[in-house]
Amino acid sequence: MNKLLNSLGHLIFPNLCVCCDAYLTFQEEAICDLCYFRLPRFENYLNPENSLAKKFWGRLQVEYASAYLQFNSHSDVRKILHEIKYKGNRNLGIEMGKALGKAMLKIPQLNSADSIIPIPLHPKREIERGYNQSNLIAQGMSEVMGKHVYADSIVRKKYNSTQTSKKRYERFINSNEIFQVVKPQMLQNKHVILIDDVITTGATIEACGNILLGVEGLKLSVVSLAAAIS
């Protein structure tokens, strides 16, 4: 009965690919197979000296840093991120988190990680949006990697303005001293993976990561669904 209702629903309200607007088959989720195959992957993320890792050299002490997709302002990756972040497509966020998790399983340095921490939103912004997109990605990763998500271990204490279109220095000033670890005992002597949806300048990750590194014995890795290549 459920299959029949789903079939009727697809006929009346067909699902379309978020990238190309083609009709999706019953086996496809949000993105058609062709568009998914064509998504630009981030450079060799198995390389510990990839460009994202180099972005944090001298700025943030990380065990490993990598991303799954390559971001630019005119790609399908931007459409996917927009769909997750602003269109309320929570399922897509979780599914992309699973894809990210499968890729990160190949990185030996992340096998020792104990938990996943999504970059927090300010409570006001999360209420406005209805969810935290980084937490959706973290949930998907958790399902694949079998690592617990500590979404409430760190909070954003300032409602800072949007980072869009800001230059690197402006973003650093905007992001500095806006995070606070509220459950440090949960994170002591742990290896945590800090998750974001997209990394451009890295200022937000740097600000949040340095606060986390103030916890006794904590080791930090950084992973994002997408990253801009410098």
C-alpha positions as CSV (number, residue, x, y, z in Angstrom):
1,M,0.0,0.0,0.0
2,N,2.8,2.4,0.9
3,K,4.6,1.6,-2.4
4,L,1.3,2.4,-4.3
5,L,0.9,5.7,-2.5
6,N,4.5,6.6,-3.1
7,S,4.1,5.8,-6.8
8,L,1.0,8.0,-7.0
9,G,2.8,10.7,-5.2
10,H,5.7,10.6,-7.7
11,L,3.2,10.8,-10.6
12,I,1.4,13.9,-9.1
13,F,4.5,15.6,-7.6
14,P,7.5,14.2,-9.5
15,N,10.9,14.5,-7.8
16,L,13.4,16.5,-9.8
17,C,17.2,16.5,-9.6
18,V,18.4,19.6,-7.7
19,C,21.2,20.0,-10.2
20,C,19.6,19.6,-13.7
21,D,15.8,19.4,-13.0
22,A,15.6,16.0,-14.6
23,Y,13.0,13.5,-13.3
24,L,14.4,11.2,-10.7
25,T,13.9,7.5,-10.7
26,F,12.7,5.7,-7.6
27,Q,16.2,4.7,-6.8
28,E,17.7,8.2,-7.0
29,E,17.7,10.6,-4.0
30,A,17.6,14.4,-4.8
31,I,20.5,14.1,-7.4
32,C,20.3,12.1,-10.5
33,D,23.1,9.5,-11.0
34,L,24.6,11.4,-14.0
35,C,24.9,14.7,-12.0
36,Y,26.2,12.9,-9.0
37,F,28.9,11.2,-11.1
38,R,29.8,14.6,-12.6
39,L,30.2,16.4,-9.3
40,P,33.7,17.9,-9.0
41,R,35.6,15.9,-6.3
42,F,38.0,17.7,-4.1
43,E,41.6,17.1,-5.0
44,N,43.3,13.9,-3.7
45,Y,41.9,14.0,-0.2
46,L,44.0,11.0,0.8
47,N,47.0,13.2,0.5
48,P,47.7,14.7,4.0
49,E,49.2,17.8,2.2
50,N,46.2,18.7,0.2
51,S,45.4,22.4,-0.3
52,L,42.8,22.4,2.5
53,A,45.3,21.0,5.0
54,K,47.9,23.6,3.8
55,K,45.3,26.4,4.4
56,F,45.6,25.7,8.1
57,W,49.4,25.4,8.3
58,G,50.5,27.9,11.0
59,R,46.9,28.8,11.8
60,L,45.4,25.6,13.3
61,Q,47.0,22.4,14.6
62,V,45.1,19.6,12.9
63,E,45.7,15.9,12.6
64,Y,44.1,15.9,9.2
65,A,42.0,18.2,7.0
66,S,40.1,17.3,3.8
67,A,36.8,17.7,1.9
68,Y,34.7,15.6,-0.4
69,L,33.7,18.1,-3.2
70,Q,35.3,21.1,-4.8
71,F,33.4,24.3,-4.4
72,N,33.0,27.2,-6.8
73,S,30.3,29.7,-7.2
74,H,29.0,28.4,-10.5
75,S,29.0,24.7,-10.0
76,D,26.3,22.1,-9.1
77,V,28.0,21.8,-5.7
78,R,26.8,25.4,-5.0
79,K,23.2,24.3,-5.9
80,I,23.4,21.3,-3.5
81,L,24.7,23.5,-0.6
82,H,22.0,26.1,-1.3
83,E,19.3,23.3,-1.3
84,I,20.5,22.0,2.0
85,K,21.2,25.4,3.7
86,Y,18.3,27.5,2.5
87,K,15.6,25.3,0.9
88,G,15.0,23.0,3.9
89,N,16.2,19.8,2.2
90,R,17.3,18.0,5.3
91,N,17.3,14.6,3.6
92,L,19.8,15.8,1.1
93,G,22.0,17.1,3.9
94,I,22.0,13.6,5.6
95,E,22.6,11.8,2.3
96,M,25.5,14.0,1.4
97,G,26.9,13.4,4.9
98,K,26.8,9.7,4.2
99,A,28.7,10.2,0.9
100,L,31.2,12.3,2.8
101,G,31.5,9.6,5.5
102,K,32.2,6.9,2.9
103,A,35.0,8.9,1.4
104,M,36.5,9.7,4.8
105,L,36.5,6.0,5.8
106,K,39.4,5.7,3.4
107,I,41.6,8.0,5.5
108,P,43.6,6.1,8.1
109,Q,44.2,9.2,10.2
110,L,40.5,9.5,10.9
111,N,40.0,5.9,12.1
112,S,41.2,7.0,15.6
113,A,38.7,9.8,15.8
114,D,36.2,9.4,18.8
115,S,33.5,11.8,17.8
116,I,32.1,14.4,15.3
117,I,31.4,18.0,16.1
118,P,29.4,20.1,13.7
119,I,30.1,23.9,13.5
120,P,27.3,25.3,15.7
121,L,24.9,28.0,14.6
122,H,23.8,30.7,17.0
123,P,20.4,29.6,18.5
124,K,18.6,32.6,16.9
125,R,19.9,31.6,13.5
126,E,19.0,27.9,14.0
127,I,15.5,28.8,15.1
128,E,15.2,31.0,11.9
129,R,16.4,28.2,9.7
130,G,14.8,25.3,11.6
131,Y,18.0,23.2,11.7
132,N,21.8,23.4,11.5
133,Q,23.0,22.2,8.1
134,S,26.4,21.1,9.4
135,N,24.6,18.9,12.0
136,L,22.6,17.2,9.2
137,I,25.9,16.4,7.4
138,A,27.4,15.2,10.7
139,Q,24.4,12.8,11.2
140,G,25.0,11.3,7.8
141,M,28.7,10.8,8.5
142,S,27.9,9.3,11.9
143,E,25.7,6.6,10.3
144,V,28.5,5.6,8.0
145,M,31.5,6.0,10.3
146,G,29.9,4.8,13.6
147,K,31.2,7.9,15.5
148,H,29.0,9.8,18.0
149,V,27.9,13.4,17.2
150,Y,28.5,15.8,20.0
151,A,26.4,18.7,18.7
152,D,25.9,20.3,22.1
153,S,29.6,20.3,23.3
154,I,30.3,23.8,21.8
155,V,28.1,26.8,21.2
156,R,28.1,29.9,19.2
157,K,27.7,32.8,21.7
158,K,27.5,35.7,19.2
159,Y,25.0,36.3,16.5
160,N,27.5,37.5,13.9
161,S,26.6,38.7,10.5
162,T,26.7,36.5,7.4
163,Q,30.1,35.5,6.1
164,T,29.0,35.7,2.5
165,S,31.1,38.2,0.4
166,K,33.5,39.0,3.3
167,K,37.2,39.0,2.7
168,R,39.5,36.7,4.7
169,Y,40.6,39.3,7.3
170,E,37.0,40.5,7.7
171,R,35.8,36.9,8.3
172,F,38.5,36.3,10.9
173,I,37.5,39.4,12.8
174,N,33.9,38.4,12.5
175,S,34.5,34.8,13.7
176,N,37.0,35.5,16.5
177,E,35.9,34.8,20.1
178,I,32.3,33.7,19.2
179,F,32.5,30.1,20.2
180,Q,32.6,28.5,23.7
181,V,33.1,24.9,24.8
182,V,30.4,24.1,27.3
183,K,31.1,20.4,28.0
184,P,34.9,20.2,28.0
185,Q,34.8,17.0,30.1
186,M,33.2,15.1,27.2
187,L,36.1,16.0,24.9
188,Q,39.2,15.6,27.1
189,N,41.8,13.4,25.5
190,K,39.6,12.8,22.5
191,H,40.3,13.0,18.8
192,V,37.3,15.0,17.3
193,I,36.4,15.7,13.7
194,L,35.1,19.3,13.2
195,I,32.5,19.4,10.4
196,D,31.3,22.2,8.2
197,D,29.2,22.3,5.0
198,V,31.7,24.4,3.0
199,I,35.1,25.9,3.8
200,T,36.3,29.0,1.8
201,T,38.8,31.1,3.8
202,G,38.7,28.8,6.8
203,A,38.3,31.6,9.3
204,T,35.2,30.1,11.0
205,I,36.9,26.7,11.3
206,E,40.0,28.3,12.6
207,A,38.1,30.2,15.3
208,C,36.1,27.2,16.4
209,G,39.0,24.8,16.2
210,N,41.3,27.0,18.3
211,I,38.7,27.1,21.1
212,L,38.4,23.3,20.9
213,L,42.1,22.9,21.1
214,G,42.0,24.6,24.5
215,V,40.4,21.4,25.9
216,E,43.0,19.2,27.7
217,G,44.5,16.5,25.4
218,L,42.1,17.2,22.5
219,K,43.2,16.3,19.0
220,L,41.5,18.0,16.1
221,S,40.7,17.0,12.5
222,V,38.7,19.1,10.0
223,V,36.4,17.8,7.3
224,S,33.9,19.6,5.1
225,L,31.4,18.5,2.5
226,A,33.0,21.0,0.1
227,A,35.9,23.3,0.0
228,A,37.2,26.1,-2.3
229,I,40.7,25.4,-3.7
230,S,43.0,28.3,-3.1
